Amino acid sequence: MQASGSPALMPIEHIDDWEKRLDRQDAFWERAIIDRPVVNMTAPKTNPEYPPPPAKEYASQRERWFDAEYIAECAVHSVRNTEYLGDALPNLNPNLGPDVFAAFFGAAMEFGERTSWSIPILHDWADAGEIRFSEDNAYWKALLKMTDTFLEIGRGHYYTGLTDFHPGGDAVAAFRDPLELNIDMIENVDAVKDLLARVTDVFLHVYDTCVERLLAAGQAVTCWAGIVSRRRWHVPSNDFSCMVSNAMFRDVFLDSIERECRHLEASIYHLDGPNSLQHLDSLLEIPELDAIQWVWGAGKGPVTRWLDVYKRCQAAGKGIQLKTGVEDLDTIMSELKPEGVWLRIHGVENREHGEALLKRVSAWT
């Protein structure tokens, strides 16, 4: 489905069947199969053809995170030395860390080697009205500039995607601090709801601004979750929700999640950790929510331990995104339905290995 008024999609020059791969991922949202489920696999090329850019040194971690040109050049090197198998399509997503959305409202950011985090700015609910998004915000401008750099350098090599937005409850937790927000859920719940509504308003504007920028450049829509589609889609989430009861979740947070889903052409909810499973049935009731990405957490695998979760999702008519090693593939195919499955197989050794796995999955009925 090509968005109305958008330019033709940019081809990926080194993948001949890129359109067919998009077709399958578009069908995933409808829980439909064109010829087989979506299968995403990558493997290193046997004979790498692109030399890496020279290594760089930085005066600070912040400087390294903001070097969009070098990040994009490294991505081109990685993409051209990787086999994209099945329905995999290369993508690069601007990333300033999971709290960047909170930074759009004025929160300061700290940068480490692998992640970044924001500093709480809401110390008194009487000041909540001062927390506002600004088009002049330095982090907002930096994200747009990074996106434009990725678009320019990645032309023909990869699709540029959306950053890792964390609006909703996660943004309020970043403003306030999760420990304080737990107390607020009892003592200041009306203030939480008011701020949450304003945050969601801003997110819908931010999302539209970013996705229109990508579509105008002929991009498919993608983000950190790896799905690449013609649809305007997103990953609603609320990692903070693992700390509250389902009654609180439904009362305070469910409406903002529903608003996000209604605003989109497709959506997949990021359900993070066993303590969040109490909210699964509430999420499955959202008509506009298309799929669930279940993340069980470190040390709590393998994927086959959670087949009942995936079966609940499928029984509710939702798609599922799951990741598996080769060793669990047969169990997944025997226990789950192929319709509405987006499958990431890791541990693929080379192109020949991937093609053999794809043949196995193609027989899944």
C-alpha positions in Angstrom: 0.0 0.0 0.0 1.7 3.2 -1.2 0.8 6.3 0.8 -1.3 8.7 -1.2 0.8 11.5 -2.7 4.1 9.9 -1.7 7.0 9.5 -4.2 7.9 6.0 -5.5 9.8 3.9 -3.0 13.5 3.9 -3.2 14.9 0.6 -4.5 17.6 -1.2 -2.5 20.1 -1.5 -5.2 21.8 -4.8 -4.1 18.5 -6.7 -3.4 16.6 -7.7 -6.6 13.4 -8.7 -4.9 13.1 -5.8 -2.4 9.4 -5.1 -3.5 8.3 -8.7 -2.9 9.9 -8.5 0.6 7.9 -5.4 1.3 4.7 -7.1 0.0 5.2 -9.9 2.6 5.7 -7.5 5.4 2.7 -5.5 4.4 0.7 -8.7 4.4 1.9 -9.5 8.0 -0.3 -6.6 9.4 -3.4 -8.4 8.0 -2.3 -11.8 9.3 -2.1 -12.8 5.7 0.4 -14.9 3.8 1.4 -14.3 0.2 3.5 -17.4 -0.2 5.0 -18.0 3.3 5.4 -16.1 6.6 7.8 -13.2 6.9 11.3 -14.6 7.5 14.2 -12.2 8.4 17.7 -13.5 8.3 21.2 -12.0 7.9 24.7 -13.5 7.6 28.1 -12.1 6.9 29.3 -12.2 3.3 32.0 -14.8 2.5 34.0 -12.2 0.6 33.5 -8.7 2.0 33.6 -6.1 -0.7 33.4 -2.7 1.2 36.3 -1.5 3.3 35.4 0.1 6.7 35.8 3.8 7.1 38.9 4.8 9.2 38.5 4.6 12.9 37.8 7.9 14.8 38.5 9.2 18.2 36.1 11.5 20.1 36.5 14.0 22.9 33.3 12.7 24.6 30.6 10.0 24.2 28.2 12.8 23.3 30.3 13.8 20.3 30.4 10.2 19.2 26.6 9.7 19.4 26.0 12.9 17.3 28.4 12.0 14.5 25.7 11.1 12.0 27.9 11.1 9.0 30.3 8.6 10.4 27.5 6.4 11.7 25.9 6.4 8.2 29.3 5.6 6.5 29.8 2.6 8.9 26.3 1.5 8.2 27.0 1.4 4.4 30.1 -0.7 5.1 28.0 -3.1 7.2 25.2 -3.3 4.8 27.3 -4.1 1.8 29.2 -6.8 3.7 26.0 -8.5 4.9 23.8 -11.1 3.2 20.1 -10.1 3.6 18.1 -13.3 3.3 14.5 -14.1 3.2 12.6 -10.8 3.7 15.4 -8.9 5.5 15.9 -5.3 4.3 18.8 -3.1 5.5 17.8 -0.1 7.6 19.4 2.5 9.8 17.5 4.3 12.5 18.6 7.6 14.0 19.3 6.9 17.7 20.1 9.2 20.6 18.8 6.7 23.2 15.4 5.6 24.6 14.8 8.9 26.5 15.2 11.2 23.5 11.5 11.9 23.4 11.6 13.2 26.9 14.6 15.4 25.9 12.3 17.1 23.3 10.5 18.6 26.3 13.7 20.0 27.9 15.2 17.0 29.8 19.0 16.9 29.8 20.7 13.8 28.4 23.8 11.9 29.6 25.6 9.6 27.1 27.4 6.3 27.9 29.2 3.9 25.5 26.1 1.8 24.8 23.1 3.8 26.0 21.9 7.2 27.1 19.5 8.4 29.8 17.7 11.6 30.7 17.7 13.5 34.0 14.3 14.0 35.7 13.0 17.5 35.4 9.6 17.4 37.1 10.2 17.8 40.9 6.9 19.4 41.8 3.6 18.7 40.0 2.8 22.4 40.3 5.5 22.9 37.6 4.0 20.3 35.2 2.7 23.0 32.9 6.3 24.2 32.2 7.1 20.9 30.6 6.5 21.6 26.9 7.8 20.4 23.5 9.5 23.0 21.3 10.4 23.0 17.7 13.5 24.8 18.7 14.6 22.1 21.1 18.3 21.1 20.4 17.6 17.4 20.5 14.6 17.6 18.2 16.7 19.6 15.7 19.6 17.1 16.1 17.3 14.2 15.4 16.0 15.8 12.2 19.5 16.6 11.1 20.6 13.1 11.8 17.7 11.7 9.8 18.6 13.9 6.8 22.2 12.8 6.9 21.2 9.1 7.0 18.9 9.7 4.0 21.6 11.3 1.9 24.4 8.8 2.6 22.1 5.8 2.6 20.4 6.4 -0.8 20.1 3.0 -2.5 21.9 1.2 0.4 19.4 1.1 3.3 16.0 2.5 4.4 16.3 5.3 7.0 13.8 4.7 9.9 12.3 6.3 12.9 14.1 6.8 16.2 13.2 4.8 19.4 10.3 6.9 20.7 9.1 6.3 24.2 6.1 8.5 24.7 3.2 7.8 27.0 4.0 6.4 30.5 7.7 6.0 29.8 8.0 9.8 29.0 6.2 10.7 32.2 8.5 8.3 34.1 11.5 10.0 32.5 10.3 13.5 33.5 9.4 12.4 37.0 11.7 9.4 37.9 10.1 5.9 38.0 10.3 5.7 41.8 8.4 9.0 42.2 5.9 8.1 39.5 5.0 4.9 41.5 4.0 7.1 44.4 2.2 9.6 42.1 0.0 6.7 40.8 -1.6 6.8 44.2 -1.2 10.4 45.3 -1.3 12.4 42.0 -3.1 10.2 39.5 -5.1 13.0 38.0 -2.0 15.1 37.3 -0.4 12.0 35.7 -3.4 11.6 33.4 -3.3 15.3 32.4 0.4 15.2 31.5 0.0 11.9 29.7 -2.7 13.4 27.5 -0.4 16.3 26.6 2.5 14.0 25.9 0.4 11.9 23.6 -0.7 15.0 21.7 2.9 15.9 21.1 3.9 12.4 20.1 1.3 12.2 17.4 2.7 15.5 15.9 6.3 14.3 16.3 5.4 11.0 14.6 3.7 12.6 11.7 6.6 15.0 11.2 9.2 12.3 11.1 7.3 9.8 9.0 6.3 12.4 6.4 10.0 13.3 6.1 10.8 9.7 5.4 8.0 9.2 2.9 8.9 12.3 1.0 12.4 10.8 0.5 10.9 7.5 -0.9 11.5 5.5 2.2 9.6 2.5 3.6 8.7 2.9 7.2 10.9 1.1 9.7 12.5 1.5 13.2 14.4 -0.5 15.7 11.9 -3.4 15.7 13.2 -4.4 12.2 9.9 -4.5 10.3 10.1 -2.7 7.0 6.7 -1.8 5.5 4.8 0.7 3.3 2.4 1.3 6.1 2.7 4.1 8.6 3.4 1.9 11.6 4.9 2.3 15.1 5.7 0.3 18.3 3.6 1.5 21.2 5.1 0.5 24.5 5.1 1.3 28.2 8.0 -0.3 30.0 7.0 1.4 33.3 3.8 -0.6 33.3 5.5 -3.6 34.8 5.4 -1.7 38.1 1.6 -1.2 38.3 -1.4 -3.4 38.6 -3.6 -4.1 35.6 -6.4 -2.0 37.1 -4.0 1.0 37.2 -2.8 0.3 33.7 -6.3 0.3 32.3 -7.3 3.4 34.3 -4.3 5.5 33.5 -2.3 4.3 30.5 -4.6 2.2 28.2 -6.3 5.3 26.6 -3.0 6.8 25.4 -2.0 3.5 23.9 -5.3 3.2 22.1 -4.9 6.8 20.8 -1.5 5.9 19.3 -2.9 2.7 17.7 -5.9 4.6 16.2 -3.5 7.2 14.7 -1.5 4.6 12.8 -2.0 2.4 9.8 -0.4 -0.5 11.7 1.0 -1.1 15.1 2.9 -3.7 17.1 3.0 -3.4 20.9 6.4 -4.0 22.7 5.5 -6.1 25.7 8.6 -6.1 27.9 9.2 -8.6 30.7 7.2 -11.2 32.7 5.7 -8.6 35.0 4.0 -6.9 32.1 2.2 -10.1 31.0 -0.7 -9.1 33.4 -1.6 -6.5 30.8 -1.7 -8.8 27.8 -5.4 -9.4 27.7 -6.1 -5.6 28.0 -3.8 -5.0 25.0 -5.4 -7.8 23.0 -8.8 -6.0 23.4 -7.6 -3.0 21.4 -9.2 -3.4 17.9 -6.6 -1.2 16.1 -3.6 -3.0 17.6 -2.3 -5.5 14.9 0.5 -7.4 16.6 2.5 -8.1 19.8 6.3 -8.2 20.2 6.9 -10.2 23.4 10.3 -9.8 25.0 10.8 -12.2 28.0 14.1 -10.8 29.2 17.6 -12.0 29.9 17.8 -15.5 31.2 14.2 -16.3 30.8 14.2 -18.0 27.4 14.1 -19.9 25.1 11.3 -18.8 22.9 9.6 -22.2 23.3 9.1 -21.5 27.0 6.5 -18.9 26.0 4.5 -20.6 23.3 1.3 -20.1 25.4 1.8 -16.3 25.2 2.0 -16.5 21.4 -1.0 -18.8 21.2 -3.0 -16.3 23.2 -2.1 -13.6 20.8 -3.0 -15.7 17.8 -6.3 -16.7 19.4 -7.1 -13.0 19.7 -6.4 -12.5 16.0 -3.2 -10.6 16.5 0.1 -11.1 14.7 3.3 -12.0 16.5 6.9 -11.0 16.0 9.3 -13.6 17.4 13.0 -14.3 17.3 14.4 -17.8 17.5 17.5 -19.8 17.0 17.7 -22.6 14.4 17.4 -25.2 17.2 13.8 -24.1 18.1 12.5 -23.6 14.6 10.7 -27.0 14.2 8.9 -26.6 17.6 7.6 -23.2 16.6 6.3 -24.4 13.3 4.6 -27.4 14.9 2.9 -25.4 17.7 2.0 -22.0 16.1 0.0 -21.0 13.0 2.0 -19.4 10.2 -0.5 -16.6 9.6 0.6 -13.3 11.0 4.1 -14.4 12.0 7.1 -12.2 11.6 10.0 -14.5 12.2 13.7 -13.5 12.9 16.0 -16.4 12.8 19.5 -15.9 14.3 22.5 -18.1 14.0 22.4 -18.2 10.2 25.9 -19.1 9.0 25.9 -18.1 5.3 23.6 -17.7 2.3 23.4 -21.5 1.7 22.4 -22.1 5.3 19.7 -19.4 5.1 18.3 -20.7 1.8 17.9 -24.2 3.4 16.1 -22.7 6.4 13.8 -20.7 4.1 12.9 -23.8 2.3 11.9 -25.4 5.6 9.7 -22.4 6.6 8.1 -22.3 3.2 6.6 -25.7 4.0 4.9 -24.4 7.2 1.2 -24.7 6.8 
